[in-house]
Amino acid sequence: MTDVLLADNQPLTAAGITHFLADRDDVSIVGLVPDKTHLPDLLEKHAPGVLIADYKTPGYITIDDLRLVRDKFPEIHILVISSDNDKASIMEVLQLGIKAYVTKDCSREEVILAIQSAARGEKFFCHKILDIIMEKHFTPEPEAFEPSVLTARETEVLKLIASGYSTQKIADELHLSPHTIHTHRKSIIRKLSIKSPTEFVIYAMDLGIIKPKTA
């Protein structure tokens, strides 16, 4: 069971997320944050596995608050669900090390997958956020990377990682064990000298495995 603390002061959004999770037996909302001043106390009280937060509503949670949560409660995973359209502030949030970020346009299934991934400390980005990461970090290099450096299976795994799939979802998709996926992931990291999660996306684009989504 994953305990979730919800920090979103927009009534419709809070009600929608609560409704999404009402019939789940693996996720429980343990509290709502009425005001940013209550956030530290509620995190101390409930010690949730996941904090769901929006940092973009006036007079409420800010990026600085997320930074404080990261520093003071490193064991609590943060999932951002926001309607922010500002690429600079989205990148600022991602640079905090937050691994899970979806927009308020996402489906119930995507939200649940994001919560499950966040609870495991795995990354989960919706396509809009992946596009921003690609745009920010992808710059063509003079040298090309040869797809042959990876095995066919590693190429499949790289594509799914870059598409935002969790380890378990990749295992389900390829009918392999999570341990096998983890082994492939380590091999990909070693072969491509990957140093951060966003580099999975960058290399996948370099190799032509995935392309930026077009409008």
Stockholm file with secondary structure:
# STOCKHOLM 1.0

chainA/1-215         MTDVLLADNQPLTAAGITHFLADRDDVSIVGLVPDKTHLPDLLEKHAPGVLIADYKTPGYITIDDLRLVRDKFPEIHILVISSDNDKASIMEVLQLGIKAYVTKDCSREEVILAIQSAARGEKFFCHKILDIIMEKHFTPEPEAFEPSVLTARETEVLKLIASGYSTQKIADELHLSPHTIHTHRKSIIRKLSIKSPTEFVIYAMDLGIIKPKTA
#=GR chainA/1-215 SS CEEEEEECCCHHHHHHHHHHHTTCSSEEEEEECSSGGGHHHHHHHHCCSEEEECCCSTTSCCHHHHHHHHHHCTTSEEEEEECCCCHHHHHHHHTTTCCEEEETTCCHHHHHHHHHHHHTTCCEECHHHHHHHHHHHCCCCSSCCCGGGSCHHHHHHHHHHHTTCCHHHHHHHHTCCHHHHHHHHHHHHHHHTCCSTHHHHHHHHHTTSSCCCCC
#=GC SS_cons         CEEEEEECCCHHHHHHHHHHHTTCSSEEEEEECSSGGGHHHHHHHHCCSEEEECCCSTTSCCHHHHHHHHHHCTTSEEEEEECCCCHHHHHHHHTTTCCEEEETTCCHHHHHHHHHHHHTTCCEECHHHHHHHHHHHCCCCSSCCCGGGSCHHHHHHHHHHHTTCCHHHHHHHHTCCHHHHHHHHHHHHHHHTCCSTHHHHHHHHHTTSSCCCCC
//
